[in-house]
Every structure is written in C-alpha cells, then in structure tokens.
Amino acid sequence: MKDRTLTTEAAVGSTRWVSSFLGMSPEAFRNRRKNLESEGFPRPDPILKLYIKADVKAWIENRRSIAPENLVVSSAKKKNINFGAL
C-alpha cells in the first residue's frame, strides 16, 4: 500500500515520513522515539494516529542554535557606502 503522507500536499505524516524527514531509518526512529518525545518531540495526533508535519517542522526550528535573524545576509542585501562622497 502506498504511503500517501509522503507527498508535499499531505498535512500529516506517517512514521516513515517522520524518520525520513529526520534523516534516519524507520527502525532508528522507533528506537529513539521515547528519547525524542522526552525532549518535546510531538506525538502522533490521537485522532489521526499520524504526525502533524507542521508540529514536527516547528520542533526542528525551535532546536536551531542560530536564530534566523542572526544568519549571514547575502551581499545583495548589504548597504553600499559611497566612500567617494566623504
């Protein structure tokens, strides 16, 4: 049976989707799931029995060590100073 949660349109994901999103095998995810949940990783929705993809992505974003506003901006966004005008 095809896992329809692997599509980009699906708002929810299976264990297979979660493990792939986290870059691990389904078995590795199953082995680490309790530890991840103890660190705040979202549990499957109790009605759907699937993971809400937005919650999983938000958990990853909250674990970032560099805030988005601290990222290096490209040179196209840097202010140009006209030193000849000084």
Biopython code that builds the backbone (N, CA, C, O; Angstrom):
import numpy as np
from Bio.PDB.StructureBuilder import StructureBuilder

atoms = [
    (1, "MET", "N", (0.831, -1.185, 0.000)),
    (1, "MET", "CA", (0.000, 0.000, 0.000)),
    (1, "MET", "C", (0.878, 1.252, 0.000)),
    (1, "MET", "O", (1.842, 1.341, 0.761)),
    (2, "LYS", "N", (0.546, 2.197, -0.841)),
    (2, "LYS", "CA", (1.319, 3.416, -0.987)),
    (2, "LYS", "C", (1.109, 4.342, 0.214)),
    (2, "LYS", "O", (-0.020, 4.525, 0.670)),
    (3, "ASP", "N", (2.189, 4.921, 0.718)),
    (3, "ASP", "CA", (2.124, 5.865, 1.838)),
    (3, "ASP", "C", (1.829, 7.253, 1.277)),
    (3, "ASP", "O", (2.726, 7.921, 0.762)),
    (4, "ARG", "N", (0.597, 7.678, 1.374)),
    (4, "ARG", "CA", (0.182, 8.968, 0.816)),
    (4, "ARG", "C", (0.670, 10.159, 1.638)),
    (4, "ARG", "O", (0.561, 11.303, 1.196)),
    (5, "THR", "N", (1.208, 9.897, 2.831)),
    (5, "THR", "CA", (1.703, 11.011, 3.646)),
    (5, "THR", "C", (3.069, 11.504, 3.182)),
    (5, "THR", "O", (3.560, 12.520, 3.673)),
    (6, "LEU", "N", (3.683, 10.797, 2.248)),
    (6, "LEU", "CA", (4.991, 11.208, 1.752)),
    (6, "LEU", "C", (4.901, 12.344, 0.739)),
    (6, "LEU", "O", (5.928, 12.880, 0.324)),
    (7, "THR", "N", (3.699, 12.715, 0.339)),
    (7, "THR", "CA", (3.535, 13.811, -0.617)),
    (7, "THR", "C", (3.694, 15.153, 0.088)),
    (7, "THR", "O", (3.521, 15.251, 1.303)),
    (8, "THR", "N", (4.021, 16.178, -0.679)),
    (8, "THR", "CA", (4.150, 17.514, -0.098)),
    (8, "THR", "C", (2.794, 18.108, 0.256)),
    (8, "THR", "O", (2.714, 19.014, 1.085)),
    (9, "GLU", "N", (1.736, 17.611, -0.358)),
    (9, "GLU", "CA", (0.398, 18.134, -0.085)),
    (9, "GLU", "C", (-0.157, 17.658, 1.252)),
    (9, "GLU", "O", (-0.994, 18.336, 1.847)),
    (10, "ALA", "N", (0.292, 16.511, 1.727)),
    (10, "ALA", "CA", (-0.241, 15.937, 2.966)),
    (10, "ALA", "C", (0.181, 16.777, 4.172)),
    (10, "ALA", "O", (1.355, 17.117, 4.319)),
    (11, "ALA", "N", (-0.783, 17.107, 5.030)),
    (11, "ALA", "CA", (-0.513, 17.899, 6.233)),
    (11, "ALA", "C", (-0.030, 17.034, 7.389)),
    (11, "ALA", "O", (0.493, 17.541, 8.382)),
    (12, "VAL", "N", (-0.208, 15.742, 7.251)),
    (12, "VAL", "CA", (0.199, 14.808, 8.301)),
    (12, "VAL", "C", (1.163, 13.783, 7.718)),
    (12, "VAL", "O", (1.191, 13.551, 6.510)),
    (13, "GLY", "N", (1.953, 13.176, 8.599)),
    (13, "GLY", "CA", (2.946, 12.217, 8.134)),
    (13, "GLY", "C", (2.975, 10.952, 8.964)),
    (13, "GLY", "O", (2.678, 10.959, 10.158)),
    (14, "SER", "N", (3.334, 9.887, 8.318)),
    (14, "SER", "CA", (3.473, 8.581, 8.964)),
    (14, "SER", "C", (4.827, 8.496, 9.667)),
    (14, "SER", "O", (5.648, 9.410, 9.580)),
    (15, "THR", "N", (5.038, 7.395, 10.355)),
    (15, "THR", "CA", (6.344, 7.139, 10.963)),
    (15, "THR", "C", (7.418, 7.093, 9.883)),
    (15, "THR", "O", (8.547, 7.531, 10.105)),
    (16, "ARG", "N", (7.072, 6.573, 8.736)),
    (16, "ARG", "CA", (8.018, 6.531, 7.610)),
    (16, "ARG", "C", (8.398, 7.944, 7.173)),
    (16, "ARG", "O", (9.568, 8.219, 6.906)),
    (17, "TRP", "N", (7.396, 8.854, 7.097)),
    (17, "TRP", "CA", (7.683, 10.246, 6.729)),
    (17, "TRP", "C", (8.579, 10.894, 7.777)),
    (17, "TRP", "O", (9.574, 11.533, 7.435)),
    (18, "VAL", "N", (8.227, 10.733, 9.066)),
    (18, "VAL", "CA", (9.000, 11.359, 10.143)),
    (18, "VAL", "C", (10.443, 10.881, 10.125)),
    (18, "VAL", "O", (11.368, 11.688, 10.213)),
    (19, "SER", "N", (10.637, 9.585, 10.013)),
    (19, "SER", "CA", (12.003, 9.061, 10.023)),
    (19, "SER", "C", (12.806, 9.602, 8.847)),
    (19, "SER", "O", (13.976, 9.953, 8.998)),
    (20, "SER", "N", (12.185, 9.668, 7.688)),
    (20, "SER", "CA", (12.861, 10.218, 6.517)),
    (20, "SER", "C", (13.176, 11.698, 6.715)),
    (20, "SER", "O", (14.272, 12.151, 6.384)),
    (21, "PHE", "N", (12.221, 12.448, 7.252)),
    (21, "PHE", "CA", (12.410, 13.883, 7.490)),
    (21, "PHE", "C", (13.562, 14.130, 8.462)),
    (21, "PHE", "O", (14.304, 15.102, 8.322)),
    (22, "LEU", "N", (13.704, 13.246, 9.444)),
    (22, "LEU", "CA", (14.780, 13.383, 10.425)),
    (22, "LEU", "C", (16.095, 12.767, 9.949)),
    (22, "LEU", "O", (17.113, 12.858, 10.635)),
    (23, "GLY", "N", (16.069, 12.139, 8.773)),
    (23, "GLY", "CA", (17.290, 11.573, 8.212)),
    (23, "GLY", "C", (17.712, 10.263, 8.840)),
    (23, "GLY", "O", (18.904, 9.970, 8.943)),
    (24, "MET", "N", (16.735, 9.472, 9.262)),
    (24, "MET", "CA", (17.065, 8.175, 9.857)),
    (24, "MET", "C", (16.134, 7.101, 9.325)),
    (24, "MET", "O", (15.111, 7.395, 8.708)),
    (25, "SER", "N", (16.496, 5.876, 9.567)),
    (25, "SER", "CA", (15.647, 4.763, 9.140)),
    (25, "SER", "C", (14.434, 4.671, 10.065)),
    (25, "SER", "O", (14.475, 5.166, 11.191)),
    (26, "PRO", "N", (13.348, 4.036, 9.592)),
    (26, "PRO", "CA", (12.190, 3.845, 10.475)),
    (26, "PRO", "C", (12.551, 3.097, 11.761)),
    (26, "PRO", "O", (12.022, 3.408, 12.829)),
    (27, "GLU", "N", (13.442, 2.120, 11.663)),
    (27, "GLU", "CA", (13.855, 1.372, 12.853)),
    (27, "GLU", "C", (14.614, 2.270, 13.829)),
    (27, "GLU", "O", (14.384, 2.212, 15.037)),
    (28, "ALA", "N", (15.513, 3.096, 13.307)),
    (28, "ALA", "CA", (16.261, 4.016, 14.172)),
    (28, "ALA", "C", (15.312, 5.000, 14.850)),
    (28, "ALA", "O", (15.486, 5.321, 16.026)),
    (29, "PHE", "N", (14.309, 5.480, 14.112)),
    (29, "PHE", "CA", (13.337, 6.390, 14.712)),
    (29, "PHE", "C", (12.566, 5.690, 15.824)),
    (29, "PHE", "O", (12.385, 6.256, 16.903)),
    (30, "ARG", "N", (12.112, 4.474, 15.576)),
    (30, "ARG", "CA", (11.381, 3.727, 16.609)),
    (30, "ARG", "C", (12.239, 3.546, 17.860)),
    (30, "ARG", "O", (11.733, 3.638, 18.978)),
    (31, "ASN", "N", (13.524, 3.293, 17.678)),
    (31, "ASN", "CA", (14.431, 3.117, 18.816)),
    (31, "ASN", "C", (14.667, 4.418, 19.583)),
    (31, "ASN", "O", (14.921, 4.386, 20.787)),
    (32, "ARG", "N", (14.586, 5.547, 18.908)),
    (32, "ARG", "CA", (14.876, 6.841, 19.535)),
    (32, "ARG", "C", (13.630, 7.641, 19.886)),
    (32, "ARG", "O", (13.730, 8.713, 20.483)),
    (33, "ARG", "N", (12.477, 7.142, 19.527)),
    (33, "ARG", "CA", (11.229, 7.894, 19.684)),
    (33, "ARG", "C", (10.979, 8.356, 21.120)),
    (33, "ARG", "O", (10.670, 9.528, 21.335)),
    (34, "LYS", "N", (11.104, 7.473, 22.099)),
    (34, "LYS", "CA", (10.854, 7.847, 23.507)),
    (34, "LYS", "C", (11.803, 8.955, 23.954)),
    (34, "LYS", "O", (11.390, 9.887, 24.643)),
    (35, "ASN", "N", (13.061, 8.856, 23.566)),
    (35, "ASN", "CA", (14.031, 9.893, 23.912)),
    (35, "ASN", "C", (13.667, 11.218, 23.245)),
    (35, "ASN", "O", (13.727, 12.270, 23.881)),
    (36, "LEU", "N", (13.294, 11.171, 21.979)),
    (36, "LEU", "CA", (12.883, 12.388, 21.271)),
    (36, "LEU", "C", (11.658, 13.014, 21.936)),
    (36, "LEU", "O", (11.606, 14.229, 22.127)),
    (37, "GLU", "N", (10.676, 12.186, 22.286)),
    (37, "GLU", "CA", (9.464, 12.697, 22.934)),
    (37, "GLU", "C", (9.776, 13.309, 24.293)),
    (37, "GLU", "O", (9.127, 14.274, 24.694)),
    (38, "SER", "N", (10.756, 12.765, 25.007)),
    (38, "SER", "CA", (11.138, 13.351, 26.295)),
    (38, "SER", "C", (11.773, 14.723, 26.113)),
    (38, "SER", "O", (11.833, 15.514, 27.055)),
    (39, "GLU", "N", (12.247, 15.005, 24.901)),
    (39, "GLU", "CA", (12.818, 16.312, 24.568)),
    (39, "GLU", "C", (11.795, 17.222, 23.890)),
    (39, "GLU", "O", (12.152, 18.269, 23.349)),
    (40, "GLY", "N", (10.531, 16.823, 23.921)),
    (40, "GLY", "CA", (9.472, 17.669, 23.377)),
    (40, "GLY", "C", (9.024, 17.342, 21.971)),
    (40, "GLY", "O", (8.171, 18.033, 21.415)),
    (41, "PHE", "N", (9.590, 16.292, 21.382)),
    (41, "PHE", "CA", (9.177, 15.921, 20.030)),
    (41, "PHE", "C", (7.689, 15.591, 20.040)),
    (41, "PHE", "O", (7.219, 14.887, 20.934)),
    (42, "PRO", "N", (6.936, 16.096, 19.048)),
    (42, "PRO", "CA", (5.485, 15.872, 19.049)),
    (42, "PRO", "C", (5.106, 14.404, 18.895)),
    (42, "PRO", "O", (5.751, 13.639, 18.178)),
    (43, "ARG", "N", (4.050, 14.050, 19.586)),
    (43, "ARG", "CA", (3.488, 12.702, 19.472)),
    (43, "ARG", "C", (2.478, 12.699, 18.326)),
    (43, "ARG", "O", (2.015, 13.761, 17.909)),
    (44, "PRO", "N", (2.138, 11.535, 17.821)),
    (44, "PRO", "CA", (1.112, 11.476, 16.768)),
    (44, "PRO", "C", (-0.219, 12.040, 17.277)),
    (44, "PRO", "O", (-0.534, 11.945, 18.463)),
    (45, "ASP", "N", (-0.984, 12.622, 16.368)),
    (45, "ASP", "CA", (-2.308, 13.129, 16.711)),
    (45, "ASP", "C", (-3.160, 11.961, 17.205)),
    (45, "ASP", "O", (-3.182, 10.909, 16.565)),
    (46, "PRO", "N", (-3.866, 12.123, 18.334)),
    (46, "PRO", "CA", (-4.626, 10.999, 18.887)),
    (46, "PRO", "C", (-5.790, 10.535, 18.017)),
    (46, "PRO", "O", (-6.193, 9.375, 18.104)),
    (47, "ILE", "N", (-6.331, 11.403, 17.193)),
    (47, "ILE", "CA", (-7.446, 11.012, 16.323)),
    (47, "ILE", "C", (-6.935, 10.440, 15.009)),
    (47, "ILE", "O", (-7.385, 9.381, 14.570)),
    (48, "LEU", "N", (-6.000, 11.135, 14.386)),
    (48, "LEU", "CA", (-5.493, 10.719, 13.074)),
    (48, "LEU", "C", (-4.457, 9.605, 13.160)),
    (48, "LEU", "O", (-4.248, 8.867, 12.197)),
    (49, "LYS", "N", (-3.808, 9.487, 14.317)),
    (49, "LYS", "CA", (-2.736, 8.492, 14.509)),
    (49, "LYS", "C", (-1.554, 8.745, 13.576)),
    (49, "LYS", "O", (-0.807, 7.828, 13.236)),
    (50, "LEU", "N", (-1.399, 10.006, 13.169)),
    (50, "LEU", "CA", (-0.300, 10.431, 12.305)),
    (50, "LEU", "C", (0.325, 11.689, 12.905)),
    (50, "LEU", "O", (-0.280, 12.356, 13.745)),
    (51, "TYR", "N", (1.539, 12.002, 12.464)),
    (51, "TYR", "CA", (2.235, 13.192, 12.933)),
    (51, "TYR", "C", (1.785, 14.407, 12.131)),
    (51, "TYR", "O", (1.650, 14.334, 10.909)),
    (52, "ILE", "N", (1.554, 15.516, 12.813)),
    (52, "ILE", "CA", (1.244, 16.762, 12.122)),
    (52, "ILE", "C", (2.579, 17.343, 11.661)),
    (52, "ILE", "O", (3.430, 17.698, 12.476)),
    (53, "LYS", "N", (2.745, 17.433, 10.350)),
    (53, "LYS", "CA", (4.029, 17.842, 9.781)),
    (53, "LYS", "C", (4.468, 19.212, 10.279)),
    (53, "LYS", "O", (5.653, 19.417, 10.545)),
    (54, "ALA", "N", (3.538, 20.152, 10.408)),
    (54, "ALA", "CA", (3.888, 21.497, 10.877)),
    (54, "ALA", "C", (4.466, 21.449, 12.291)),
    (54, "ALA", "O", (5.377, 22.212, 12.612)),
    (55, "ASP", "N", (3.944, 20.560, 13.138)),
    (55, "ASP", "CA", (4.468, 20.425, 14.504)),
    (55, "ASP", "C", (5.883, 19.860, 14.497)),
    (55, "ASP", "O", (6.739, 20.311, 15.259)),
    (56, "VAL", "N", (6.126, 18.881, 13.643)),
    (56, "VAL", "CA", (7.466, 18.291, 13.543)),
    (56, "VAL", "C", (8.454, 19.344, 13.038)),
    (56, "VAL", "O", (9.559, 19.470, 13.566)),
    (57, "LYS", "N", (8.056, 20.091, 12.024)),
    (57, "LYS", "CA", (8.929, 21.137, 11.479)),
    (57, "LYS", "C", (9.172, 22.238, 12.501)),
    (57, "LYS", "O", (10.286, 22.753, 12.594)),
    (58, "ALA", "N", (8.144, 22.613, 13.275)),
    (58, "ALA", "CA", (8.294, 23.639, 14.313)),
    (58, "ALA", "C", (9.251, 23.163, 15.404)),
    (58, "ALA", "O", (10.037, 23.953, 15.926)),
    (59, "TRP", "N", (9.189, 21.884, 15.749)),
    (59, "TRP", "CA", (10.091, 21.338, 16.759)),
    (59, "TRP", "C", (11.541, 21.461, 16.287)),
    (59, "TRP", "O", (12.424, 21.839, 17.058)),
    (60, "ILE", "N", (11.773, 21.142, 15.029)),
    (60, "ILE", "CA", (13.125, 21.274, 14.463)),
    (60, "ILE", "C", (13.561, 22.739, 14.501)),
    (60, "ILE", "O", (14.680, 23.037, 14.917)),
    (61, "GLU", "N", (12.698, 23.649, 14.076)),
    (61, "GLU", "CA", (13.031, 25.082, 14.070)),
    (61, "GLU", "C", (13.372, 25.575, 15.471)),
    (61, "GLU", "O", (14.296, 26.370, 15.641)),
    (62, "ASN", "N", (12.634, 25.111, 16.470)),
    (62, "ASN", "CA", (12.890, 25.533, 17.850)),
    (62, "ASN", "C", (14.204, 24.999, 18.391)),
    (62, "ASN", "O", (14.716, 25.525, 19.379)),
    (63, "ARG", "N", (14.756, 23.981, 17.779)),
    (63, "ARG", "CA", (16.019, 23.398, 18.223)),
    (63, "ARG", "C", (17.224, 24.051, 17.553)),
    (63, "ARG", "O", (18.365, 23.721, 17.876)),
    (64, "ARG", "N", (16.986, 24.958, 16.638)),
    (64, "ARG", "CA", (18.094, 25.617, 15.948)),
    (64, "ARG", "C", (18.958, 26.377, 16.938)),
    (64, "ARG", "O", (18.443, 26.987, 17.875)),
    (65, "SER", "N", (20.251, 26.344, 16.741)),
    (65, "SER", "CA", (21.159, 27.080, 17.617)),
    (65, "SER", "C", (21.432, 28.486, 17.094)),
    (65, "SER", "O", (21.932, 29.337, 17.831)),
    (66, "ILE", "N", (21.111, 28.732, 15.842)),
    (66, "ILE", "CA", (21.283, 30.060, 15.250)),
    (66, "ILE", "C", (19.910, 30.560, 14.846)),
    (66, "ILE", "O", (19.235, 29.950, 14.016)),
    (67, "ALA", "N", (19.497, 31.678, 15.438)),
    (67, "ALA", "CA", (18.196, 32.248, 15.110)),
    (67, "ALA", "C", (18.219, 32.783, 13.686)),
    (67, "ALA", "O", (19.262, 33.245, 13.223)),
    (68, "PRO", "N", (17.089, 32.730, 12.978)),
    (68, "PRO", "CA", (17.054, 33.204, 11.589)),
    (68, "PRO", "C", (17.547, 34.639, 11.420)),
    (68, "PRO", "O", (18.161, 34.957, 10.401)),
    (69, "GLU", "N", (17.289, 35.519, 12.404)),
    (69, "GLU", "CA", (17.732, 36.907, 12.260)),
    (69, "GLU", "C", (19.243, 37.049, 12.404)),
    (69, "GLU", "O", (19.789, 38.104, 12.083)),
    (70, "ASN", "N", (19.930, 36.014, 12.878)),
    (70, "ASN", "CA", (21.381, 36.051, 13.027)),
    (70, "ASN", "C", (22.118, 35.428, 11.847)),
    (70, "ASN", "O", (23.348, 35.373, 11.842)),
    (71, "LEU", "N", (21.387, 34.967, 10.865)),
    (71, "LEU", "CA", (22.022, 34.372, 9.696)),
    (71, "LEU", "C", (22.737, 35.442, 8.884)),
    (71, "LEU", "O", (22.328, 36.603, 8.872)),
    (72, "VAL", "N", (23.791, 35.048, 8.215)),
    (72, "VAL", "CA", (24.539, 35.972, 7.369)),
    (72, "VAL", "C", (23.688, 36.335, 6.164)),
    (72, "VAL", "O", (23.113, 35.460, 5.517)),
    (73, "VAL", "N", (23.608, 37.617, 5.866)),
    (73, "VAL", "CA", (22.840, 38.052, 4.702)),
    (73, "VAL", "C", (23.743, 38.090, 3.488)),
    (73, "VAL", "O", (24.956, 38.271, 3.602)),
    (74, "SER", "N", (23.149, 37.921, 2.347)),
    (74, "SER", "CA", (23.943, 37.949, 1.121)),
    (74, "SER", "C", (24.407, 39.370, 0.844)),
    (74, "SER", "O", (23.847, 40.329, 1.377)),
    (75, "SER", "N", (25.424, 39.502, 0.016)),
    (75, "SER", "CA", (25.963, 40.824, -0.297)),
    (75, "SER", "C", (24.935, 41.700, -1.003)),
    (75, "SER", "O", (25.048, 42.925, -0.974)),
    (76, "ALA", "N", (23.941, 41.094, -1.631)),
    (76, "ALA", "CA", (22.900, 41.869, -2.308)),
    (76, "ALA", "C", (22.061, 42.661, -1.317)),
    (76, "ALA", "O", (21.469, 43.674, -1.688)),
    (77, "LYS", "N", (21.996, 42.222, -0.073)),
    (77, "LYS", "CA", (21.193, 42.914, 0.927)),
    (77, "LYS", "C", (22.015, 43.872, 1.776)),
    (77, "LYS", "O", (21.452, 44.630, 2.565)),
    (78, "LYS", "N", (23.339, 43.852, 1.630)),
    (78, "LYS", "CA", (24.191, 44.741, 2.416)),
    (78, "LYS", "C", (24.084, 46.161, 1.881)),
    (78, "LYS", "O", (23.917, 46.385, 0.682)),
    (79, "LYS", "N", (24.184, 47.102, 2.793)),
    (79, "LYS", "CA", (24.113, 48.507, 2.426)),
    (79, "LYS", "C", (25.421, 48.924, 1.755)),
    (79, "LYS", "O", (26.504, 48.644, 2.269)),
    (80, "ASN", "N", (25.319, 49.580, 0.628)),
    (80, "ASN", "CA", (26.502, 50.095, -0.057)),
    (80, "ASN", "C", (26.817, 51.487, 0.461)),
    (80, "ASN", "O", (25.929, 52.330, 0.585)),
    (81, "ILE", "N", (28.076, 51.719, 0.761)),
    (81, "ILE", "CA", (28.510, 53.030, 1.238)),
    (81, "ILE", "C", (29.324, 53.681, 0.135)),
    (81, "ILE", "O", (30.236, 53.067, -0.419)),
    (82, "ASN", "N", (28.997, 54.910, -0.177)),
    (82, "ASN", "CA", (29.713, 55.668, -1.191)),
    (82, "ASN", "C", (30.833, 56.436, -0.496)),
    (82, "ASN", "O", (30.622, 57.539, 0.007)),
    (83, "PHE", "N", (32.037, 55.837, -0.471)),
    (83, "PHE", "CA", (33.162, 56.474, 0.204)),
    (83, "PHE", "C", (33.657, 57.707, -0.552)),
    (83, "PHE", "O", (34.328, 58.557, 0.032)),
    (84, "GLY", "N", (33.342, 57.813, -1.816)),
    (84, "GLY", "CA", (33.742, 58.983, -2.591)),
    (84, "GLY", "C", (32.987, 60.236, -2.172)),
    (84, "GLY", "O", (33.438, 61.348, -2.448)),
    (85, "ALA", "N", (31.860, 60.075, -1.518)),
    (85, "ALA", "CA", (31.060, 61.220, -1.092)),
    (85, "ALA", "C", (31.578, 61.808, 0.218)),
    (85, "ALA", "O", (31.133, 62.879, 0.629)),
    (86, "LEU", "N", (32.504, 61.128, 0.875)),
    (86, "LEU", "CA", (33.011, 61.617, 2.170)),
    (86, "LEU", "C", (34.058, 62.666, 2.020)),
    (86, "LEU", "O", (34.576, 63.169, 3.017)),
]
sb = StructureBuilder()
sb.init_structure("model")
sb.init_model(0)
sb.init_chain("A")
sb.init_seg("    ")
for serial, (resi, resn, name, xyz) in enumerate(atoms, 1):
    if name == "N":
        sb.init_residue(resn, " ", resi, " ")
    sb.init_atom(name, np.array(xyz, "f"), 0.0, 1.0, " ", f" {name:<3s}", serial, name[0])
structure = sb.get_structure()
